[in-house]
Amino acid sequence: MDIKVKIKGTGIYAPKKVVTNFDLEKIVETSDEWIFERTGIKQRHICSTEGGEWPSDMAYHATLDALKAANLEPNDIDMILFASVTPDHKLPNTACILQQKLGITNKCAALDIAAACSGFVYGLNMATGLIKMGAIKNALIIGSEMLSREINWKDRNTCILFGDGCGVAIVGANEDASDSSDVLSLHLGADGKGKEFFDQPVGGAVEPITPTHIEESSHFMQMKGREMFKVATRTLAENARIVLDRADEKLENVDWLIPHQANVRIIETTGKLLGIDPEKVIINIDKYANTSAATVPIAMHEAITDGRIERGQLLLLDAFGAGLTTGATLLRY
Ligand SMILES: CC(C)(COP(=O)(O)OP(=O)(O)OC[C@H]1O[C@@H](n2cnc3c(N)ncnc32)[C@H](O)[C@@H]1OP(=O)(O)O)[C@@H](O)C(=O)NCCC(=O)NCCS
């Protein structure tokens, strides 16, 4: 029997501190006009470094809202998939930290996913497989990032682009025969050839951080923006076609495209390549900037709570990120 998979509840957490483009004008040579024209970003949220807004804390708050929306208890969760490139610690994984914060005592599986901006979609698709084979009933998928820790705030090529935040979704078996909610098709992939387009080689086993790295600020994230731009548009458009083909669906039937929010021009170019009505594309990069694994669930949650996304509609989630990783999901909400 085919088990249907439903998004039962979502939640987000945006750190309290907001940093506008005008604030950035004071620390690097840039302007609100340049940032907005080239990226669509107006502001970003930044986590407190005093505590209370670590990636696991943001996920905790967002999950409480998602549980409420799903009408579930913490112990109903059978698996936690925590997508982040900025985990709380190296060990233990942040999924385990979150399990404990949520008071989950059922010993559910807890795993971190390192797939950069595609991490949430990776988690959603992997959980879908496990639910459809009957191995688990409910999974908590998280994208939670504190990128402000890994950004060189003196580098205008990167610091203007990113923000902190968290989005989560609880997905589970849909046992109601009259309910059409289901994941219809999915795609996951990666191309390691593009690894140098967006990386952070210092700080791992190969090259631990030394005082020299800190002096030279070479331990932060580094990006080749133009290369990422080109790959991103091509990949997002390809992904959308793949999941539509796999589900034998037509683009015109998609109610909402929810793309990774890296740059509004990437999103618009992807939309044009696909030929989708711009009104059907969810964009909120102006408020949050690029929050990596969190952009897709934050955008989806906002559109659900403000009433744009309704039950029964066809959603296409589409992401790409460092690696280069990529993934898409076509689902009936
Ligand atoms: C980074 C990005 C916004 C740069 O936009 P762009 O239009 O490609 O801009 P360029 O890099 O060509 O730079 C154009 C000029 O603006 C300057 N510039 C770069 N950053 C600037 C900033 N923050 N403020 C003002 N000027 C800036 C450059 O130095 C360059 O000046 P020059 O022409 O005198 O050399 C864009 O390439 C991008 O968004 N790429 C994708 C990034 C991405 O997706 N990353 C994450 C993937 S998950």
The ligand as an SDF file (V2000), in Angstrom:
LIG
                    3D

 48 50  0  0  0  0  0  0  0  0999 V2000
   27.4220   38.1130   -5.1500 C   0  0  0  0  0  0  0  0  0  0  0  0
   26.5410   38.8020   -6.1800 C   0  0  0  0  0  0  0  0  0  0  0  0
   25.4180   39.5460   -5.4760 C   0  0  0  0  0  0  0  0  0  0  0  0
   27.3980   39.8330   -6.9140 C   0  0  0  0  0  0  0  0  0  0  0  0
   26.6080   40.4700   -7.8970 O   0  0  0  0  0  0  0  0  0  0  0  0
   27.2040   40.7450   -9.3390 P   0  0  0  0  0  0  0  0  0  0  0  0
   26.1740   41.4740  -10.0850 O   0  0  0  0  0  0  0  0  0  0  0  0
   27.6820   39.4250   -9.8740 O   0  0  0  0  0  0  0  0  0  0  0  0
   28.3850   41.6960   -9.0020 O   0  0  0  0  0  0  0  0  0  0  0  0
   29.9330   41.5360   -9.3800 P   0  0  0  0  0  0  0  0  0  0  0  0
   30.5500   40.4860   -8.5030 O   0  0  0  0  0  0  0  0  0  0  0  0
   30.0550   41.3750  -10.8490 O   0  0  0  0  0  0  0  0  0  0  0  0
   30.4650   42.9490   -8.9590 O   0  0  0  0  0  0  0  0  0  0  0  0
   30.1080   44.1320   -9.6600 C   0  0  0  0  0  0  0  0  0  0  0  0
   30.8430   45.2910   -9.0280 C   0  0  0  0  0  0  0  0  0  0  0  0
   30.2830   45.5670   -7.7420 O   0  0  0  0  0  0  0  0  0  0  0  0
   31.3020   45.5340   -6.7420 C   0  0  0  0  0  0  0  0  0  0  0  0
   30.7370   44.9990   -5.5210 N   0  0  0  0  0  0  0  0  0  0  0  0
   30.7700   43.7150   -5.0660 C   0  0  0  0  0  0  0  0  0  0  0  0
   30.1360   43.6290   -3.8840 N   0  0  0  0  0  0  0  0  0  0  0  0
   29.7030   44.8570   -3.5970 C   0  0  0  0  0  0  0  0  0  0  0  0
   28.9760   45.4020   -2.5230 C   0  0  0  0  0  0  0  0  0  0  0  0
   28.5650   44.6650   -1.4860 N   0  0  0  0  0  0  0  0  0  0  0  0
   28.6730   46.7090   -2.5550 N   0  0  0  0  0  0  0  0  0  0  0  0
   29.0730   47.5010   -3.5580 C   0  0  0  0  0  0  0  0  0  0  0  0
   29.7610   47.0480   -4.6150 N   0  0  0  0  0  0  0  0  0  0  0  0
   30.0840   45.7390   -4.6180 C   0  0  0  0  0  0  0  0  0  0  0  0
   32.3760   44.6610   -7.3220 C   0  0  0  0  0  0  0  0  0  0  0  0
   33.6360   44.9580   -6.7410 O   0  0  0  0  0  0  0  0  0  0  0  0
   32.3220   45.0240   -8.7790 C   0  0  0  0  0  0  0  0  0  0  0  0
   33.0170   46.2300   -8.9930 O   0  0  0  0  0  0  0  0  0  0  0  0
   33.8990   46.4570  -10.3140 P   0  0  0  0  0  0  0  0  0  0  0  0
   32.9090   46.3660  -11.4480 O   0  0  0  0  0  0  0  0  0  0  0  0
   34.4640   47.8100  -10.0990 O   0  0  0  0  0  0  0  0  0  0  0  0
   34.8800   45.3420  -10.3200 O   0  0  0  0  0  0  0  0  0  0  0  0
   25.9570   37.7770   -7.1790 C   0  0  0  0  0  0  0  0  0  0  0  0
   26.9800   37.3040   -8.0150 O   0  0  0  0  0  0  0  0  0  0  0  0
   25.2940   36.6140   -6.5100 C   0  0  0  0  0  0  0  0  0  0  0  0
   24.3030   36.7470   -5.8280 O   0  0  0  0  0  0  0  0  0  0  0  0
   25.7850   35.3990   -6.7510 N   0  0  0  0  0  0  0  0  0  0  0  0
   25.2190   34.1940   -6.2130 C   0  0  0  0  0  0  0  0  0  0  0  0
   25.5490   34.0590   -4.7880 C   0  0  0  0  0  0  0  0  0  0  0  0
   24.9180   32.8640   -4.1750 C   0  0  0  0  0  0  0  0  0  0  0  0
   23.9430   32.3730   -4.6340 O   0  0  0  0  0  0  0  0  0  0  0  0
   25.4860   32.3810   -3.0910 N   0  0  0  0  0  0  0  0  0  0  0  0
   24.9770   31.3760   -2.2510 C   0  0  0  0  0  0  0  0  0  0  0  0
   24.6190   30.1600   -2.9270 C   0  0  0  0  0  0  0  0  0  0  0  0
   23.8010   29.0480   -1.8750 S   0  0  0  0  0  0  0  0  0  0  0  0
  1  2  1  0
  2  3  1  0
  2  4  1  0
  2 36  1  0
  4  5  1  0
  5  6  1  0
  6  7  2  0
  6  8  1  0
  6  9  1  0
  9 10  1  0
 10 11  2  0
 10 12  1  0
 10 13  1  0
 13 14  1  0
 14 15  1  0
 15 16  1  0
 15 30  1  0
 16 17  1  0
 17 18  1  0
 17 28  1  0
 18 19  1  0
 18 27  1  0
 19 20  2  0
 20 21  1  0
 21 22  1  0
 21 27  2  0
 22 23  1  0
 22 24  2  0
 24 25  1  0
 25 26  2  0
 26 27  1  0
 28 29  1  0
 28 30  1  0
 30 31  1  0
 31 32  1  0
 32 33  2  0
 32 34  1  0
 32 35  1  0
 36 37  1  0
 36 38  1  0
 38 39  2  0
 38 40  1  0
 40 41  1  0
 41 42  1  0
 42 43  1  0
 43 44  2  0
 43 45  1  0
 45 46  1  0
 46 47  1  0
 47 48  1  0
M  END
$$$$
